[in-house]
Amino acid sequence: MALKQQPLYLHLAELTASQFLDIWKHYDSDGNGYIEGKELENFFRELEAARRGAGVEASSVNFGEKMKEFMQKYDKNADGRIEMAELAQILPTEENFLLCFRQHAGSSIEFMEAWRRYDTDRSGYIEANELKGFLSDLLKKANRPFDEKKLQEYTQTILRIFDLNGDGKLCLSEMSRLLPVQENFLLKFQGMKLSSDEFNAIFTFYDKDGSGYIDENELDALLKDFFEKNKKDVGIQSLTGYRQSIMSLCDGGRLYRKELEIVLCNDSPSLK
């Protein structure tokens, strides 16, 4: 696909937050929170083409060496991938919003606790008119100072980025992108989603007494089996973090079917 056909804005002197997200979505094609592998090669080739189009003199160094130098400069944690915060350092972003908010968003547990307060019907969505309160609570939980002007800026930018169909709803799986990749435990379940029937069978197995909820220990066992069945490695520390984040959605230590479904089931409205 020719560069001029792609709405990637790589040639612009400055990017808005929405344009930045367009670029991110285009290259993070599998939605795992990173630009890596072939995605990374495509990004770098088109970034180079955009720079040449903008009059930046081409280097005589070969592609492999140029890409190696590029990664040494921008891949801050040296994992061979580019995440959203690193991309924000590469591109000339006018509204470096996502990077800024991620520095203040707190942990995944704080995020889920704030989410639970607003997603009262456990639908996997919060209404757009509740967003400002949600963000305010999230920043307070993270003990981060903010003023009304900055909060309004955050609110309007998130609406512009995530409420693409204008239905006034924002879903958990998209909003969790505000978290740093290592905190965004929802990304870890991508590619392992369950159908409604599979989810119901698993939940019923762990809900031994048919009460409609499971406790923290049962969730621990459920997640461990879930990862093993999908042949995914998960360490004890990561497993504990996932469990704590998910349990933040629960009420009095009881995790009900609908709350867990939002996270694990691909038929859940929040994950479509």
N, C-alpha and C positions, 0 to 999 in steps of 0.2 A: 504493500500500500504506500503510495507516495506521501511524502510529508505534508504537502499542501492539502491533502484530503483528510488529514487527521486533526481533530480539534485539540491540539496538544499545547499550543501557545509557547512552545519552547523558544520561539524567536523574539518574544516580547521582552522589553526592558524590565518590566515589573509584572507580577502575577497577583491577581486577587486570590482570596482563599478558595473560591469556587473553581477558578482555573487550575489552581494547584491540585485540588481534589480530582478534577478531570484527568490530569496527567497521572496521578497516583492510581486511579481506577483502571486506566488504560494499561499500565505496565504491570501492576499487581493483578494479573489476569486470573490467578487461582484464588485470590482473596485471602492469602495466608498471612498478610501483614508485612511481607517482604517483597522486594524486587530482587530476583535471584536467577541464576542459570541463564536460560535463553531470554527471559524477560530482561535481565540485566544487560545482556549483549545488545538487544534491540534498543533499549533505552540509551545506551552509550552511543551507538551508531547514529541514532536520530538526534541526540544532543549535539554530537559533533557536526552533523549536517546543518543543524539550526545555527550553530555558531559560525560555520562557514558562510551561510546565507546572510548572517548579520555582519559579515565583513571581518570576522576574526581570522587571522592568518593561520593556515593549516601547518601543523608540525610535520617534519619529515620522519619522525619516529613511527614505527609500524604500529598496527592496531593493538596487538597484544601488549606491547610495552606501554602504550598510552593508557590502556585500560588498567594496567597494573599501577601506574602512577596515580591515576584517578582514584582507585580503590584505597591506596595508601593514604591519600589525602582526606577522603570523605568517609570511608568505612571505619568509624571511630572505634568500634569494638572488635575489628578485625575478624569478623565471622564470615566474610566473603559474600555478604548480602547488604542491601541497602534498605533501611527501614524509614518510616515516614519522617522521623525527626532528622535523620541524616539527609534525606532528600530536601528538606526545608533549608538546609545549609547550602545545597548545591544550586538550587534555582533562585532567581531574583524575586523573592516573594514579598509583595507589598504588605500583605496582611499575614505575617508569620504567626497566624492564629493557633493552628493546631499544636505547633511546637510550644508556644507560650502556655496554652491551656494544659498540655501534658505535664508541664513543670509544676502545675498546681493541683492536679486532679486527685492526688492521694493514691491509696491502694485500691485493688479490686474489691476488697471487702467493704471499704468506705463507699465505693461506687455502688455496689449492690445494695447496701443498706439505704442509701439515698434513693435508689431506684424503687425499692419496695414501698417506700412511703407514698410514692406517686402512682405506681402501677397497682392500684388497690384491687382491681378485678382480676389481676394475674393474667392479663391478656398478652403480655410481652410488649405493650405499647404504653407511652404516656402521651397525653394530649399536648399539642404545641403551646397552648395557653398555660400549661403547668411547667414548661421548660425553665423559665426564669427561676422559679422556686427550687426546682431540682438542682440547677447549677449553683444556686446560692447555698443550698444545704451541703452540696458536695465540697465546695470551697471551704465552708465552715468546718466540716469534718476533717479536712486536711489541714486545718488551722492556718489557712492562707488569707492574708489581707486582700481586700478588693474594694473598689468604690462603685457607686451606682452606674457611673458612665461605663466602666470596664465591664460590669455585669451585663449591661444592655448590649454592649458590643459583642460579647460572647454569645448572648441569646440570639441576636439577629443573624450572626454568622452561622451558627449551628442550624438554625431554621433554613437558611439559604443553602446550606450544604446537604442536609439530610432529608428535608421534607420536599423531595423532588417532585412528587405528584400533587403536592398542595392539598393533601387530605387532612392536614392538621394533626397527624399522628407521627410519632417518632419511635422506632423500634429498638429494643435492647441490643440486638446483634449489631446494628449499625452504630448506635451511640457508644457502645463499648470501644469503638475505634478511638475514642478520646483518651483511652488508657495507653500507656507505653506498651509496646508489643509484649515484653516479658510479663506484664501485669494482666494482659488481656487473655484470661484463661479460656474465654469462649472460642478464640481462634484454635485452641488445641483440639476442639471437638469437630473441626471441619473435616469432611471426608469420612466421618464416623457416625453421621446422623442416623437415627432410627426412624422407621415408619411407625405409625400409631399402634399397629398391632404388635410390633417388636417391643416398643416402649411399654405397652400395657402388660405384656408377658413378663418382662424384666421387673417392672415395678411390683406386680402381683407376687413374684417369687420372693422379693425382699420384704414386702408388706405381709408378713406371716399371719397376722391376726385380722387382716382385711379391714384395718381401721381407716385406710385411705391416706396414711402418712408413714414416713420412715424417720428414724432418728439418725443422729450423727454417725454412730458406729455402723449402722446398716448402709448409710450412704458411702462410707469409706470402702466397705466390701463391694458395693455395687460399682463404684468407679474403678476399683482395682480389676474386677472381672471384666468390666466394659473395655478397658484399655488392653487387657490380655487377649480378649476375643478378637479385637481389631489389630492384634499383633503390633501394638504400639508400646514402646518403652516409656515408663514414667517412674521417676524416683520418689522416695518417701516424702521428701520436702515438697516437691511439686504436687503430689497427691494431697498432702495436707493443705496446701494453699488452695487447691481447687475446691476441696471439701469446705473449707472455711468460707470461701467466697460464695459458694452455692447456699450454704446454710445461712448466710446473711439475708436470704430471701424468706427464710422460714419464720414461723410464729411460735415462740416459746419452746424452741428446740424440736419442733415438729415440721418436717418438710413434706408438704402435701403434693399430691400427684401433679397438679397443674403447675406448681412452681418449678418442679424438676423438668417437666415437659418443655417448658420454655427454653431450657438449656440444651436438652439432649435430643429432642424430637424434631425431625425435619418437616413434619406436618404442622408444627406450631406456627401460628401466624407471624411470630417475630422472626422466624428463620426462613421465610419464603423469599 
